[in-house]
Amino acid sequence: MWKRFREACDKFFTAKREKFSERDNEQLKNLELKEALVKKVEDFTPSGNTEEDLTTLRSFSEEWKAISHVPFKEKQKIWEKFKNTLDAKYDKLKLESSQKHLLKFKNSVDSLSSSEDSGTMLRKEQSIIKDKINKLQQTINQYENNLGFFRNSKNMGGLLAEVESNLARAHEEMDMLKKKLKMFNEVPAKS
């Protein structure tokens, strides 16, 4: 009986070792693919045609998502290298600052959606943005209150202009945060 038990254990652990060895080899190949993709992004030179360049940068992101898991120890390092390289390419495009910011954020959301723990990470990021929106709404309400007070007071020209400027910036930031929040609804479901 002991002999049969030992044979079964040996068979199980041999199969387990082989399976993990296959997985490790596959992850190393995926790491090489991702490193090659980072190199490809580094070598990319924007053509000057913004739409064409954006399509190319998006294709890099799609290619990244198509490559499966890498060794856990290398995961964060290779991701940061890819993200920083891609962000640098977005920075070279002739886009408005807000447009660049949204494109980079969209790229981050898409990448988060393809990660192992995407649901939790996306909910966390979404929650952070909702909190920022709530706090900003309170700030906007305060500015609008102050405007009512300053408009009815004499000699408040400089302060009034400053509050109006702050209110305009707060509204711009609110629009940006709402656009970011909307991006979470556009994230494709992970298969």
C-alpha atoms as an extended CHARMM CRD file, in Angstrom:
* protein
*
       191  EXT
         1         1  MET       CA              0.0000000000        0.0000000000        0.0000000000  PROA      1               0.0000000000
         2         2  TRP       CA              2.8030000000        2.4030000000        0.9160000000  PROA      2               0.0000000000
         3         3  LYS       CA              4.5820000000        1.6440000000       -2.3510000000  PROA      3               0.0000000000
         4         4  ARG       CA              1.4260000000        2.4350000000       -4.3940000000  PROA      4               0.0000000000
         5         5  PHE       CA              0.9540000000        5.6620000000       -2.4270000000  PROA      5               0.0000000000
         6         6  ARG       CA              4.5660000000        6.7590000000       -3.0680000000  PROA      6               0.0000000000
         7         7  GLU       CA              4.2520000000        5.9530000000       -6.7960000000  PROA      7               0.0000000000
         8         8  ALA       CA              1.0660000000        8.0400000000       -6.9980000000  PROA      8               0.0000000000
         9         9  CYS       CA              2.7380000000       10.9270000000       -5.1650000000  PROA      9               0.0000000000
        10        10  ASP       CA              5.8090000000       10.7340000000       -7.3840000000  PROA      10              0.0000000000
        11        11  LYS       CA              3.6270000000       10.7040000000      -10.4940000000  PROA      11              0.0000000000
        12        12  PHE       CA              1.6140000000       13.6950000000       -9.2510000000  PROA      12              0.0000000000
        13        13  PHE       CA              4.6470000000       15.7950000000       -8.3370000000  PROA      13              0.0000000000
        14        14  THR       CA              6.4590000000       14.9410000000      -11.5820000000  PROA      14              0.0000000000
        15        15  ALA       CA              3.4060000000       16.0650000000      -13.5890000000  PROA      15              0.0000000000
        16        16  LYS       CA              3.1540000000       19.2180000000      -11.4650000000  PROA      16              0.0000000000
        17        17  ARG       CA              6.8380000000       20.0690000000      -12.0530000000  PROA      17              0.0000000000
        18        18  GLU       CA              6.4150000000       19.5790000000      -15.8180000000  PROA      18              0.0000000000
        19        19  LYS       CA              3.2960000000       21.7470000000      -15.9080000000  PROA      19              0.0000000000
        20        20  PHE       CA              4.9420000000       24.6000000000      -13.9860000000  PROA      20              0.0000000000
        21        21  SER       CA              8.0530000000       24.2830000000      -16.1260000000  PROA      21              0.0000000000
        22        22  GLU       CA              5.8900000000       24.6860000000      -19.2680000000  PROA      22              0.0000000000
        23        23  ARG       CA              4.1410000000       27.7050000000      -17.7530000000  PROA      23              0.0000000000
        24        24  ASP       CA              7.4470000000       29.3020000000      -16.7340000000  PROA      24              0.0000000000
        25        25  ASN       CA              8.8720000000       28.8000000000      -20.2320000000  PROA      25              0.0000000000
        26        26  GLU       CA              5.7390000000       30.3170000000      -21.7830000000  PROA      26              0.0000000000
        27        27  GLN       CA              5.9420000000       33.3230000000      -19.4610000000  PROA      27              0.0000000000
        28        28  LEU       CA              9.6070000000       33.8490000000      -20.3630000000  PROA      28              0.0000000000
        29        29  LYS       CA              8.6750000000       33.8170000000      -24.0660000000  PROA      29              0.0000000000
        30        30  ASN       CA              5.9120000000       36.3550000000      -23.3310000000  PROA      30              0.0000000000
        31        31  LEU       CA              8.4280000000       38.5490000000      -21.5090000000  PROA      31              0.0000000000
        32        32  GLU       CA             10.6870000000       38.4580000000      -24.5720000000  PROA      32              0.0000000000
        33        33  LEU       CA              7.7150000000       39.4130000000      -26.7760000000  PROA      33              0.0000000000
        34        34  LYS       CA              6.8540000000       42.3410000000      -24.5030000000  PROA      34              0.0000000000
        35        35  GLU       CA             10.4770000000       43.4990000000      -24.4110000000  PROA      35              0.0000000000
        36        36  ALA       CA             10.5480000000       43.3610000000      -28.2240000000  PROA      36              0.0000000000
        37        37  LEU       CA              7.3460000000       45.4070000000      -28.3150000000  PROA      37              0.0000000000
        38        38  VAL       CA              8.8700000000       48.0370000000      -26.0060000000  PROA      38              0.0000000000
        39        39  LYS       CA             11.8330000000       48.2290000000      -28.3890000000  PROA      39              0.0000000000
        40        40  LYS       CA              9.4130000000       48.5860000000      -31.3190000000  PROA      40              0.0000000000
        41        41  VAL       CA              7.6650000000       51.4860000000      -29.5510000000  PROA      41              0.0000000000
        42        42  GLU       CA             11.0150000000       53.0990000000      -28.7550000000  PROA      42              0.0000000000
        43        43  ASP       CA             11.9780000000       52.8780000000      -32.4490000000  PROA      43              0.0000000000
        44        44  PHE       CA              8.6670000000       54.3820000000      -33.6260000000  PROA      44              0.0000000000
        45        45  THR       CA              8.9840000000       57.9050000000      -34.9800000000  PROA      45              0.0000000000
        46        46  PRO       CA              5.7640000000       59.8880000000      -35.3860000000  PROA      46              0.0000000000
        47        47  SER       CA              5.1100000000       60.7450000000      -39.0290000000  PROA      47              0.0000000000
        48        48  GLY       CA              3.3930000000       64.0460000000      -38.3490000000  PROA      48              0.0000000000
        49        49  ASN       CA              0.0000000000       62.7050000000      -39.4280000000  PROA      49              0.0000000000
        50        50  THR       CA             -1.7470000000       62.7420000000      -36.0450000000  PROA      50              0.0000000000
        51        51  GLU       CA             -4.5300000000       60.2790000000      -36.9140000000  PROA      51              0.0000000000
        52        52  GLU       CA             -2.0910000000       57.7900000000      -38.4130000000  PROA      52              0.0000000000
        53        53  ASP       CA              0.2620000000       58.1110000000      -35.4430000000  PROA      53              0.0000000000
        54        54  LEU       CA             -2.6010000000       57.6450000000      -32.9590000000  PROA      54              0.0000000000
        55        55  THR       CA             -3.6930000000       54.5060000000      -34.7980000000  PROA      55              0.0000000000
        56        56  THR       CA             -0.1530000000       53.1410000000      -34.6070000000  PROA      56              0.0000000000
        57        57  LEU       CA              0.1320000000       53.8970000000      -30.8840000000  PROA      57              0.0000000000
        58        58  ARG       CA             -3.2360000000       52.2380000000      -30.2430000000  PROA      58              0.0000000000
        59        59  SER       CA             -2.0780000000       49.1890000000      -32.1850000000  PROA      59              0.0000000000
        60        60  PHE       CA              0.9200000000       48.9510000000      -29.8470000000  PROA      60              0.0000000000
        61        61  SER       CA             -1.4890000000       48.8880000000      -26.8990000000  PROA      61              0.0000000000
        62        62  GLU       CA             -3.6000000000       46.1940000000      -28.5500000000  PROA      62              0.0000000000
        63        63  GLU       CA             -0.5120000000       44.1420000000      -29.2700000000  PROA      63              0.0000000000
        64        64  TRP       CA              0.5330000000       44.5070000000      -25.6120000000  PROA      64              0.0000000000
        65        65  LYS       CA             -2.8390000000       43.2370000000      -24.4100000000  PROA      65              0.0000000000
        66        66  ALA       CA             -2.6740000000       40.2610000000      -26.7790000000  PROA      66              0.0000000000
        67        67  ILE       CA              0.5330000000       38.9960000000      -25.1550000000  PROA      67              0.0000000000
        68        68  SER       CA             -0.2570000000       36.8440000000      -22.1490000000  PROA      68              0.0000000000
        69        69  HSD       CA              1.3180000000       36.7130000000      -18.6910000000  PROA      69              0.0000000000
        70        70  VAL       CA              4.9730000000       37.2740000000      -17.8900000000  PROA      70              0.0000000000
        71        71  PRO       CA              6.9100000000       36.1190000000      -14.8030000000  PROA      71              0.0000000000
        72        72  PHE       CA              5.4500000000       37.8340000000      -11.7420000000  PROA      72              0.0000000000
        73        73  LYS       CA              8.7940000000       39.3310000000      -10.7020000000  PROA      73              0.0000000000
        74        74  GLU       CA              9.0950000000       41.1260000000      -14.0580000000  PROA      74              0.0000000000
        75        75  LYS       CA              5.4630000000       42.1520000000      -14.4770000000  PROA      75              0.0000000000
        76        76  GLN       CA              5.5650000000       45.6510000000      -12.9250000000  PROA      76              0.0000000000
        77        77  LYS       CA              8.9740000000       46.5140000000      -14.3510000000  PROA      77              0.0000000000
        78        78  ILE       CA              8.0780000000       45.6710000000      -17.9530000000  PROA      78              0.0000000000
        79        79  TRP       CA              4.6740000000       47.3580000000      -17.6380000000  PROA      79              0.0000000000
        80        80  GLU       CA              6.2070000000       50.6190000000      -16.4030000000  PROA      80              0.0000000000
        81        81  LYS       CA              8.8040000000       50.5370000000      -19.1600000000  PROA      81              0.0000000000
        82        82  PHE       CA              6.0900000000       50.0630000000      -21.7980000000  PROA      82              0.0000000000
        83        83  LYS       CA              3.8170000000       52.7310000000      -20.3110000000  PROA      83              0.0000000000
        84        84  ASN       CA              6.6060000000       55.3110000000      -20.0110000000  PROA      84              0.0000000000
        85        85  THR       CA              7.8090000000       54.6220000000      -23.5460000000  PROA      85              0.0000000000
        86        86  LEU       CA              4.2950000000       54.8780000000      -24.9680000000  PROA      86              0.0000000000
        87        87  ASP       CA              3.5740000000       58.0490000000      -22.9700000000  PROA      87              0.0000000000
        88        88  ALA       CA              6.7370000000       59.6190000000      -24.3650000000  PROA      88              0.0000000000
        89        89  LYS       CA              5.4820000000       58.9100000000      -27.8920000000  PROA      89              0.0000000000
        90        90  TYR       CA              2.0800000000       60.4390000000      -27.0910000000  PROA      90              0.0000000000
        91        91  ASP       CA              3.9050000000       63.5220000000      -25.8000000000  PROA      91              0.0000000000
        92        92  LYS       CA              5.5900000000       63.9580000000      -29.1860000000  PROA      92              0.0000000000
        93        93  LEU       CA              2.2650000000       64.1130000000      -31.0220000000  PROA      93              0.0000000000
        94        94  LYS       CA              0.8640000000       67.5150000000      -31.8770000000  PROA      94              0.0000000000
        95        95  LEU       CA             -2.1710000000       67.3730000000      -29.6200000000  PROA      95              0.0000000000
        96        96  GLU       CA             -3.6940000000       69.6630000000      -27.0570000000  PROA      96              0.0000000000
        97        97  SER       CA             -2.5740000000       69.0240000000      -23.5000000000  PROA      97              0.0000000000
        98        98  SER       CA             -5.9970000000       67.8040000000      -22.3850000000  PROA      98              0.0000000000
        99        99  GLN       CA             -6.2730000000       65.4810000000      -25.3770000000  PROA      99              0.0000000000
       100       100  LYS       CA             -2.8540000000       63.9500000000      -24.6040000000  PROA      100             0.0000000000
       101       101  HSD       CA             -3.8380000000       63.5340000000      -20.9770000000  PROA      101             0.0000000000
       102       102  LEU       CA             -7.0590000000       61.7170000000      -21.9090000000  PROA      102             0.0000000000
       103       103  LEU       CA             -5.2720000000       59.4660000000      -24.4100000000  PROA      103             0.0000000000
       104       104  LYS       CA             -2.6870000000       58.4780000000      -21.8030000000  PROA      104             0.0000000000
       105       105  PHE       CA             -5.4410000000       57.8250000000      -19.2700000000  PROA      105             0.0000000000
       106       106  LYS       CA             -7.3820000000       55.7220000000      -21.7990000000  PROA      106             0.0000000000
       107       107  ASN       CA             -4.2490000000       53.7000000000      -22.4470000000  PROA      107             0.0000000000
       108       108  SER       CA             -3.8480000000       53.1030000000      -18.6950000000  PROA      108             0.0000000000
       109       109  VAL       CA             -7.4940000000       52.0550000000      -18.3060000000  PROA      109             0.0000000000
       110       110  ASP       CA             -7.2160000000       49.6640000000      -21.2520000000  PROA      110             0.0000000000
       111       111  SER       CA             -4.0720000000       48.1600000000      -19.7740000000  PROA      111             0.0000000000
       112       112  LEU       CA             -5.6870000000       47.8260000000      -16.3540000000  PROA      112             0.0000000000
       113       113  SER       CA             -8.6200000000       46.0480000000      -17.9650000000  PROA      113             0.0000000000
       114       114  SER       CA             -6.3230000000       43.3590000000      -19.3000000000  PROA      114             0.0000000000
       115       115  SER       CA             -4.5380000000       42.7260000000      -15.9930000000  PROA      115             0.0000000000
       116       116  GLU       CA             -5.1520000000       39.6890000000      -13.8030000000  PROA      116             0.0000000000
       117       117  ASP       CA             -7.1200000000       41.5630000000      -11.1420000000  PROA      117             0.0000000000
       118       118  SER       CA             -8.7590000000       44.0050000000      -13.5390000000  PROA      118             0.0000000000
       119       119  GLY       CA            -12.1620000000       44.2070000000      -11.8240000000  PROA      119             0.0000000000
       120       120  THR       CA            -10.7490000000       45.2960000000       -8.4810000000  PROA      120             0.0000000000
       121       121  MET       CA             -8.2000000000       47.6680000000       -9.9950000000  PROA      121             0.0000000000
       122       122  LEU       CA            -10.7630000000       49.3370000000      -12.2690000000  PROA      122             0.0000000000
       123       123  ARG       CA            -13.2720000000       49.7420000000       -9.4220000000  PROA      123             0.0000000000
       124       124  LYS       CA            -10.5530000000       51.2740000000       -7.2340000000  PROA      124             0.0000000000
       125       125  GLU       CA             -9.5200000000       53.7550000000       -9.9410000000  PROA      125             0.0000000000
       126       126  GLN       CA            -13.1670000000       54.5630000000      -10.6610000000  PROA      126             0.0000000000
       127       127  SER       CA            -13.7970000000       55.1850000000       -6.9680000000  PROA      127             0.0000000000
       128       128  ILE       CA            -10.8400000000       57.5740000000       -6.7630000000  PROA      128             0.0000000000
       129       129  ILE       CA            -12.2200000000       59.6050000000       -9.6630000000  PROA      129             0.0000000000
       130       130  LYS       CA            -15.7210000000       59.6850000000       -8.1560000000  PROA      130             0.0000000000
       131       131  ASP       CA            -14.2480000000       60.9800000000       -4.8880000000  PROA      131             0.0000000000
       132       132  LYS       CA            -12.3700000000       63.7020000000       -6.7850000000  PROA      132             0.0000000000
       133       133  ILE       CA            -15.6010000000       64.6820000000       -8.5630000000  PROA      133             0.0000000000
       134       134  ASN       CA            -17.4660000000       64.9460000000       -5.2590000000  PROA      134             0.0000000000
       135       135  LYS       CA            -14.7470000000       67.0920000000       -3.6650000000  PROA      135             0.0000000000
       136       136  LEU       CA            -14.4960000000       69.2750000000       -6.7430000000  PROA      136             0.0000000000
       137       137  GLN       CA            -18.2650000000       69.7540000000       -6.7710000000  PROA      137             0.0000000000
       138       138  GLN       CA            -18.0410000000       71.0370000000       -3.1910000000  PROA      138             0.0000000000
       139       139  THR       CA            -15.2980000000       73.4400000000       -4.2440000000  PROA      139             0.0000000000
       140       140  ILE       CA            -17.3780000000       74.6540000000       -7.1970000000  PROA      140             0.0000000000
       141       141  ASN       CA            -20.3440000000       75.2320000000       -4.8920000000  PROA      141             0.0000000000
       142       142  GLN       CA            -18.1070000000       77.2660000000       -2.5730000000  PROA      142             0.0000000000
       143       143  TYR       CA            -16.7820000000       79.3720000000       -5.4720000000  PROA      143             0.0000000000
       144       144  GLU       CA            -20.3110000000       80.0540000000       -6.6800000000  PROA      144             0.0000000000
       145       145  ASN       CA            -21.3100000000       81.0890000000       -3.1470000000  PROA      145             0.0000000000
       146       146  ASN       CA            -18.3330000000       83.4330000000       -2.9680000000  PROA      146             0.0000000000
       147       147  LEU       CA            -19.1950000000       84.9200000000       -6.3640000000  PROA      147             0.0000000000
       148       148  GLY       CA            -22.6480000000       85.8680000000       -5.1140000000  PROA      148             0.0000000000
       149       149  PHE       CA            -21.0890000000       87.5970000000       -2.1120000000  PROA      149             0.0000000000
       150       150  PHE       CA            -18.3320000000       89.3800000000       -4.0640000000  PROA      150             0.0000000000
       151       151  ARG       CA            -20.6440000000       90.6270000000       -6.8060000000  PROA      151             0.0000000000
       152       152  ASN       CA            -22.7600000000       92.4230000000       -4.1940000000  PROA      152             0.0000000000
       153       153  SER       CA            -19.7260000000       94.0300000000       -2.5410000000  PROA      153             0.0000000000
       154       154  LYS       CA            -17.8950000000       97.1590000000       -3.6340000000  PROA      154             0.0000000000
       155       155  ASN       CA            -14.1810000000       97.2330000000       -4.4900000000  PROA      155             0.0000000000
       156       156  MET       CA            -13.8450000000       93.4700000000       -4.9880000000  PROA      156             0.0000000000
       157       157  GLY       CA            -12.7450000000       93.5860000000       -8.6530000000  PROA      157             0.0000000000
       158       158  GLY       CA             -9.4270000000       91.7500000000       -8.2420000000  PROA      158             0.0000000000
       159       159  LEU       CA            -10.8020000000       89.1410000000       -5.8740000000  PROA      159             0.0000000000
       160       160  LEU       CA            -13.8710000000       88.6610000000       -8.0340000000  PROA      160             0.0000000000
       161       161  ALA       CA            -11.7100000000       88.0320000000      -11.1200000000  PROA      161             0.0000000000
       162       162  GLU       CA             -9.6200000000       85.4950000000       -9.1880000000  PROA      162             0.0000000000
       163       163  VAL       CA            -12.6860000000       83.5790000000       -7.9860000000  PROA      163             0.0000000000
       164       164  GLU       CA            -14.1390000000       83.5740000000      -11.5090000000  PROA      164             0.0000000000
       165       165  SER       CA            -10.8370000000       82.2400000000      -12.8580000000  PROA      165             0.0000000000
       166       166  ASN       CA            -10.7210000000       79.5270000000      -10.1870000000  PROA      166             0.0000000000
       167       167  LEU       CA            -14.3200000000       78.5920000000      -10.9590000000  PROA      167             0.0000000000
       168       168  ALA       CA            -13.5610000000       78.2730000000      -14.6820000000  PROA      168             0.0000000000
       169       169  ARG       CA            -10.5590000000       76.0070000000      -13.9530000000  PROA      169             0.0000000000
       170       170  ALA       CA            -12.6630000000       73.9010000000      -11.5860000000  PROA      170             0.0000000000
       171       171  HSD       CA            -15.3130000000       73.4480000000      -14.3010000000  PROA      171             0.0000000000
       172       172  GLU       CA            -12.6030000000       72.3970000000      -16.7940000000  PROA      172             0.0000000000
       173       173  GLU       CA            -11.2310000000       69.8960000000      -14.3070000000  PROA      173             0.0000000000
       174       174  MET       CA            -14.7520000000       68.5820000000      -13.6580000000  PROA      174             0.0000000000
       175       175  ASP       CA            -15.2520000000       68.0380000000      -17.4030000000  PROA      175             0.0000000000
       176       176  MET       CA            -11.9470000000       66.1510000000      -17.5780000000  PROA      176             0.0000000000
       177       177  LEU       CA            -12.8500000000       63.9280000000      -14.6150000000  PROA      177             0.0000000000
       178       178  LYS       CA            -16.2650000000       63.1540000000      -16.1240000000  PROA      178             0.0000000000
       179       179  LYS       CA            -14.6090000000       62.1780000000      -19.4050000000  PROA      179             0.0000000000
       180       180  LYS       CA            -12.2430000000       59.8960000000      -17.4870000000  PROA      180             0.0000000000
       181       181  LEU       CA            -15.1440000000       58.3270000000      -15.6140000000  PROA      181             0.0000000000
       182       182  LYS       CA            -16.9390000000       57.7070000000      -18.9000000000  PROA      182             0.0000000000
       183       183  MET       CA            -13.9050000000       55.7750000000      -20.1700000000  PROA      183             0.0000000000
       184       184  PHE       CA            -14.5660000000       53.0430000000      -17.6310000000  PROA      184             0.0000000000
       185       185  ASN       CA            -17.8810000000       52.3150000000      -19.3700000000  PROA      185             0.0000000000
       186       186  GLU       CA            -16.0450000000       51.9270000000      -22.6840000000  PROA      186             0.0000000000
       187       187  VAL       CA            -13.6690000000       49.2640000000      -21.3330000000  PROA      187             0.0000000000
       188       188  PRO       CA            -14.3040000000       45.9480000000      -23.0960000000  PROA      188             0.0000000000
       189       189  ALA       CA            -15.2670000000       43.0700000000      -20.8040000000  PROA      189             0.0000000000
       190       190  LYS       CA            -12.3840000000       40.7300000000      -20.0410000000  PROA      190             0.0000000000
       191       191  SER       CA            -12.8720000000       37.3570000000      -21.6730000000  PROA      191             0.0000000000
